[in-house]
Amino acid sequence: MSVGIDDISFYSSGMFLPLATLAEHNGEDPDKYRIGLGQERMGVPAQDEDIVTLAANAARPLINSDNRENITTVLFATESSIDQSKAAGVYVQRLLGLGSNCRIVELKQACYSATAALQMACGLVARKPESQVLVLASDIARYGFDTPGEATQGCGAIAFIVKANPRLLAVHAETGCYSEDVMDFWRPNYMDTALVDGKYSTIIYLKALRQSWKNYHEAGGLDFGDFSRFCYHLPFTKMGEKAHRKLAVTNGVSMDVELLEKQIGSGLLYNRQIGNSYSASLYIGLLSLLENDQEDLSGQNVGLFSYGSGCVGEFFSVTVQPGYKQYSRRVQHVDMLETRQELDYEGYASLFSHTCPKDGGEHYFPSEAAGHYRLAGIHDHKRIYTETGD
């Protein structure tokens, strides 16, 4: 019996800012972002969107009458938590109409936690093969205006179902992990934006990759040459290129531009359009690979590196299942990206200046969300979620 990802979907805000517009406002060359970061656009959340609405919209296509009562666990990974006590997944359970016999928990470790959720989900299904686990990862990346990280902001959510004998991806048991107490990126409870040392974080990312790969290989994992494709955590897409070149050098492999594009290129496309989605980014990249690679990847192995600042890293692998293409939602995903509303700088600045009120009073938000679910308001410290009918 194999265990892995049976179905998968992603969602981002219905609004975006072209990074060329940001560059123009900042008086910078657009190639600094387009080539230097590998980014073209950033998703910008509406006032009535948050991690719950993003996650619910990502998961909605996956839920049907056949699996609604078979999902026994919801694992919600995020570093943009809206509550210090209640898991965001509990709101999603209600919005999706999932059964009440369900365990729900929220996981946190910077951008890594969705991988912890996946590994936990695989363990739960292996113990009880008839069960299904819904994994959600949803984040809004905020660094603030005129900061070095501003061009790497964004938002997005991924949802996938883990079950036995999956239709898309079988997850291998071998993993390699590395953790270290470092201060490369963190966000204290009293701050809305993160503190980050960008250059140091890149160094730690690459160190965690090397050490995770070493541990993975020692655990009996596959060799570099056994993989046809690789996916990496993507705070910006250029980071994936840096990481893959480093891993290739570590394994004595010469990595030219053509091989680099073949092994990781198709996994960068969606992230280039939505920006940083923190815990969701690795899996949005994996979905981009499945939906956009020109080759039939059936039976081929994909290496994945998950990284969360602070830091925890993990290298693991999956095998693409025969027939995976027939379950693709590429048309819907591309349509979602292409029909978003383009913002000018003033519109972006207005939206990103908005933060949810913290006074516990009564607040209602304009209907701007493009998806099926929205945050209608806050009353008596309680968030009010509704359906848009779209």
Legacy VTK file of the C-alpha trace (Angstrom):
# vtk DataFile Version 3.0
C-alpha trace
ASCII
DATASET POLYDATA
POINTS 390 float
0.000 0.000 0.000
1.302 3.436 -0.925
0.277 6.663 0.837
0.407 10.153 -0.592
-1.384 13.018 -2.308
-4.593 12.018 -4.042
-5.909 15.453 -5.072
-4.561 19.010 -4.923
-5.621 22.584 -5.658
-4.413 26.118 -4.938
-5.812 29.618 -4.660
-4.529 33.182 -4.512
-6.141 36.588 -4.198
-8.146 38.050 -7.080
-5.833 41.080 -7.155
-2.170 41.497 -8.059
0.527 44.133 -8.366
2.964 43.897 -11.300
6.469 44.173 -9.907
7.291 46.464 -12.826
4.825 48.922 -11.240
6.589 48.606 -7.890
9.958 49.105 -9.580
8.723 52.236 -11.324
7.448 53.672 -8.054
10.752 52.872 -6.338
12.821 54.279 -9.215
14.457 50.913 -9.858
15.151 48.768 -12.902
12.301 46.227 -13.320
14.926 43.564 -14.090
16.016 43.792 -10.453
12.798 41.979 -9.631
12.123 40.087 -12.885
15.622 38.651 -13.208
17.228 39.221 -9.820
14.320 37.698 -7.857
12.639 35.802 -10.687
9.309 37.427 -9.823
6.737 39.103 -12.073
3.685 39.735 -9.876
2.599 39.581 -6.256
-0.830 38.553 -5.030
-2.468 41.236 -2.884
-5.303 40.184 -0.541
-8.542 42.141 -0.440
-9.815 43.601 2.834
-12.236 40.699 3.163
-9.634 37.962 2.616
-7.437 36.191 5.130
-5.786 32.795 5.541
-9.147 31.119 6.251
-10.847 32.359 3.072
-7.767 31.591 0.968
-7.566 28.052 2.358
-11.309 27.386 2.023
-11.243 28.558 -1.598
-8.242 26.327 -2.304
-9.948 23.303 -0.748
-13.436 23.792 -2.155
-12.812 21.939 -5.474
-11.511 18.901 -3.569
-14.566 18.310 -1.399
-17.472 16.198 -2.635
-20.132 13.823 -1.369
-17.737 10.868 -1.616
-15.049 12.246 0.699
-16.811 14.804 2.910
-17.461 12.277 5.712
-14.215 10.307 5.154
-11.924 13.205 6.011
-11.055 12.421 9.621
-8.356 15.056 10.125
-7.700 18.631 8.992
-4.145 19.938 9.405
-3.728 23.684 8.842
-0.175 24.989 8.337
0.464 28.736 8.560
2.709 31.436 9.956
-0.042 34.051 9.540
-2.247 32.756 12.336
-5.354 34.760 13.196
-5.827 33.380 16.713
-3.483 32.246 19.475
-5.898 29.530 20.557
-8.402 28.424 17.933
-7.080 26.596 14.869
-7.928 28.263 11.562
-8.933 24.853 10.227
-12.014 24.816 12.462
-13.474 27.713 10.486
-12.661 25.902 7.234
-14.340 22.718 8.457
-17.617 24.590 8.828
-17.323 26.475 5.554
-16.676 23.235 3.635
-19.365 21.267 5.461
-16.985 18.569 6.671
-18.148 15.926 9.115
-18.049 16.551 12.856
-16.037 13.388 13.619
-12.834 15.163 12.709
-9.635 16.157 14.500
-8.333 19.607 13.582
-5.045 21.226 14.501
-2.880 24.159 13.406
0.865 23.776 12.847
3.587 26.421 12.930
7.266 26.545 12.000
7.776 29.388 9.565
7.466 28.120 5.969
8.154 24.474 6.857
4.975 23.447 8.680
3.030 22.128 5.663
5.682 19.431 5.282
5.241 18.442 8.917
1.505 18.256 8.166
2.102 16.035 5.133
4.321 13.639 7.077
1.829 13.473 9.950
-0.993 12.884 7.486
0.889 9.995 5.879
1.412 8.430 9.299
-2.276 8.716 10.172
-3.374 7.144 6.892
-0.789 4.353 7.174
-2.239 3.483 10.591
-5.847 3.663 9.362
-5.880 3.195 5.555
-9.573 3.950 5.071
-9.158 7.481 6.466
-8.372 10.666 4.548
-6.563 13.783 5.736
-7.071 17.286 4.383
-3.865 19.349 4.549
-4.128 23.126 4.184
-1.317 25.656 3.984
-2.237 29.327 3.750
-0.232 32.500 4.276
-0.021 36.208 3.549
3.584 37.414 3.298
4.028 40.968 4.573
7.283 42.873 5.034
6.140 46.485 4.773
6.596 49.398 2.411
10.098 50.411 1.312
11.709 47.399 2.977
14.197 45.031 1.266
11.549 42.298 1.343
8.698 44.327 -0.151
9.113 42.818 -3.634
8.879 39.297 -2.163
5.457 39.775 -0.582
2.462 37.792 -1.795
-0.285 35.421 -0.719
-1.602 31.969 -1.520
-3.031 28.727 -0.205
-2.692 25.071 -1.138
-5.021 22.220 -0.239
-4.429 18.519 -0.765
-5.947 15.246 0.329
-3.707 12.482 1.669
-5.002 8.932 1.342
-3.981 5.371 0.632
-3.145 4.383 -2.956
-3.149 8.015 -4.150
-3.864 9.046 -7.736
-1.168 11.738 -7.945
1.891 11.265 -5.740
3.201 8.477 -3.521
5.307 9.863 -0.658
8.458 7.909 0.219
9.165 7.043 3.842
12.815 8.164 3.784
13.403 11.763 4.878
16.322 13.906 5.910
15.906 16.679 8.486
18.006 19.503 9.880
17.201 22.081 12.559
19.157 24.875 14.205
18.224 27.749 16.513
19.058 30.801 14.391
17.538 34.262 14.016
17.366 34.703 10.267
13.623 35.446 10.164
11.036 35.766 12.917
7.875 37.644 13.869
7.154 38.353 17.543
3.511 38.300 18.635
3.475 42.067 18.945
4.446 42.680 15.301
2.431 42.477 12.063
5.492 42.197 9.836
8.486 39.894 10.081
12.046 40.704 11.063
14.488 39.277 8.544
18.182 39.219 7.743
17.936 38.392 4.041
21.563 37.495 3.290
21.918 35.437 6.450
18.640 33.665 5.722
19.907 32.625 2.288
23.058 31.212 3.883
21.042 29.245 6.442
18.626 28.014 3.751
21.504 26.541 1.743
23.136 25.087 4.852
19.863 23.401 5.825
19.575 22.014 2.286
23.046 20.462 2.403
22.532 18.980 5.848
19.022 17.696 5.072
20.294 16.046 1.887
23.130 14.423 3.813
20.717 13.075 6.408
18.312 11.916 3.687
21.059 9.973 1.945
22.220 8.428 5.224
18.606 7.305 5.815
18.654 5.271 2.604
17.198 7.849 0.249
17.631 7.984 -3.507
20.704 9.326 -5.301
20.677 12.667 -7.113
20.591 10.896 -10.475
17.442 8.973 -9.502
15.362 12.163 -9.667
13.998 13.652 -12.869
12.622 16.804 -11.192
13.139 18.841 -8.017
10.999 21.361 -6.116
12.154 23.801 -3.440
10.645 26.204 -0.952
10.334 29.467 -2.891
10.466 32.744 -0.956
11.234 33.987 -4.493
11.830 31.830 -7.552
15.527 32.700 -7.920
16.071 30.995 -4.574
14.995 27.717 -6.132
17.647 28.122 -8.825
20.340 28.896 -6.241
19.312 25.890 -4.177
19.339 23.479 -7.093
22.757 24.617 -8.259
24.072 24.140 -4.719
22.615 20.640 -4.450
24.053 19.734 -7.843
27.533 20.913 -6.805
27.207 18.940 -3.567
26.642 15.820 -5.681
29.355 16.556 -8.240
26.857 17.292 -11.027
27.500 19.978 -13.652
24.331 22.096 -13.854
23.977 24.035 -17.106
21.043 26.306 -17.969
19.258 23.653 -20.042
19.401 20.998 -17.322
18.390 23.539 -14.679
15.299 24.494 -16.679
14.388 20.857 -17.258
14.699 19.829 -13.630
13.047 22.778 -11.875
11.675 25.253 -14.452
8.056 24.117 -14.684
7.747 24.197 -10.893
8.496 27.927 -10.742
5.662 29.242 -12.916
2.832 29.736 -10.416
5.011 31.212 -7.673
6.382 33.735 -10.160
2.823 35.052 -10.538
1.646 35.152 -6.914
4.795 35.903 -4.913
5.733 34.417 -1.572
3.105 32.192 0.034
5.303 30.995 2.934
4.105 27.528 4.019
2.220 26.933 0.756
5.040 27.818 -1.645
6.758 24.410 -1.926
3.458 22.698 -2.682
2.238 25.363 -5.095
5.556 24.752 -6.847
4.917 21.004 -6.847
1.466 21.586 -8.312
2.962 23.898 -10.942
5.339 21.100 -11.898
2.549 18.534 -12.295
0.355 20.887 -14.323
2.920 22.587 -16.544
5.731 20.146 -17.287
5.619 19.109 -20.927
6.772 15.545 -20.244
4.675 12.726 -18.867
6.210 12.289 -15.430
4.421 9.030 -14.612
6.653 6.742 -12.565
9.344 9.401 -12.112
10.784 10.571 -8.825
10.646 14.179 -7.606
12.925 15.491 -4.860
11.489 18.136 -2.516
13.199 20.460 -0.075
11.111 22.222 2.550
12.595 25.066 4.597
11.325 27.194 7.438
13.455 29.966 8.884
14.600 29.741 12.421
15.264 26.959 11.222
13.929 23.548 10.144
14.651 21.891 6.799
13.572 18.567 5.336
14.414 16.744 2.115
12.082 13.983 0.962
10.763 12.469 -2.239
7.651 11.403 -4.101
6.847 9.251 -7.133
4.400 10.556 -9.720
1.578 8.091 -10.281
0.486 6.800 -13.719
-2.535 8.666 -15.071
-1.984 11.744 -12.903
-2.654 14.130 -15.794
-6.326 13.210 -16.028
-6.932 14.734 -12.573
-5.317 18.087 -13.412
-7.080 21.361 -12.627
-4.683 23.401 -14.720
-7.447 25.117 -16.724
-9.113 26.432 -13.578
-5.823 27.495 -12.005
-4.593 29.355 -15.077
-7.992 31.029 -15.442
-7.838 32.171 -11.812
-4.430 33.772 -12.387
-5.322 35.374 -15.709
-8.613 36.922 -14.566
-7.215 38.714 -11.526
-7.597 42.474 -11.213
-4.407 44.454 -11.819
-3.684 47.133 -9.225
-1.828 50.388 -9.641
0.585 51.391 -6.893
-1.996 53.491 -5.065
-4.486 50.609 -5.008
-1.824 48.234 -3.692
-0.707 50.693 -1.029
-4.283 51.196 0.129
-4.959 47.460 0.450
-1.673 46.617 2.117
-2.132 49.431 4.607
-5.310 47.705 5.779
-5.022 45.519 8.855
-7.826 43.837 10.735
-8.990 45.983 13.669
-7.826 44.775 17.066
-10.196 46.693 19.311
-12.861 43.979 19.470
-15.499 46.332 18.146
-17.971 45.926 15.305
-16.381 46.162 11.845
-17.626 45.148 8.403
-15.532 44.972 5.257
-16.406 45.838 1.648
-17.108 42.897 -0.640
-13.957 42.656 -2.749
-12.957 38.975 -2.619
-13.064 37.114 -5.921
-13.525 33.680 -4.365
-16.478 31.828 -2.894
-15.700 32.732 0.736
-15.018 36.080 2.370
-14.385 37.649 5.764
-17.511 39.773 6.145
-16.475 41.438 9.381
-15.520 41.212 13.038
-17.985 41.569 15.890
-17.359 41.083 19.593
-13.856 39.736 18.811
-15.411 37.092 16.524
-14.649 36.716 12.814
-17.673 36.431 10.550
-17.206 34.349 7.396
-19.795 34.185 4.633
-20.214 32.796 1.112
-20.263 35.161 -1.833
-22.399 32.915 -4.036
-19.815 32.986 -6.848
LINES 1 391
390 0 1 2 3 4 5 6 7 8 9 10 11 12 13 14 15 16 17 18 19 20 21 22 23 24 25 26 27 28 29 30 31 32 33 34 35 36 37 38 39 40 41 42 43 44 45 46 47 48 49 50 51 52 53 54 55 56 57 58 59 60 61 62 63 64 65 66 67 68 69 70 71 72 73 74 75 76 77 78 79 80 81 82 83 84 85 86 87 88 89 90 91 92 93 94 95 96 97 98 99 100 101 102 103 104 105 106 107 108 109 110 111 112 113 114 115 116 117 118 119 120 121 122 123 124 125 126 127 128 129 130 131 132 133 134 135 136 137 138 139 140 141 142 143 144 145 146 147 148 149 150 151 152 153 154 155 156 157 158 159 160 161 162 163 164 165 166 167 168 169 170 171 172 173 174 175 176 177 178 179 180 181 182 183 184 185 186 187 188 189 190 191 192 193 194 195 196 197 198 199 200 201 202 203 204 205 206 207 208 209 210 211 212 213 214 215 216 217 218 219 220 221 222 223 224 225 226 227 228 229 230 231 232 233 234 235 236 237 238 239 240 241 242 243 244 245 246 247 248 249 250 251 252 253 254 255 256 257 258 259 260 261 262 263 264 265 266 267 268 269 270 271 272 273 274 275 276 277 278 279 280 281 282 283 284 285 286 287 288 289 290 291 292 293 294 295 296 297 298 299 300 301 302 303 304 305 306 307 308 309 310 311 312 313 314 315 316 317 318 319 320 321 322 323 324 325 326 327 328 329 330 331 332 333 334 335 336 337 338 339 340 341 342 343 344 345 346 347 348 349 350 351 352 353 354 355 356 357 358 359 360 361 362 363 364 365 366 367 368 369 370 371 372 373 374 375 376 377 378 379 380 381 382 383 384 385 386 387 388 389
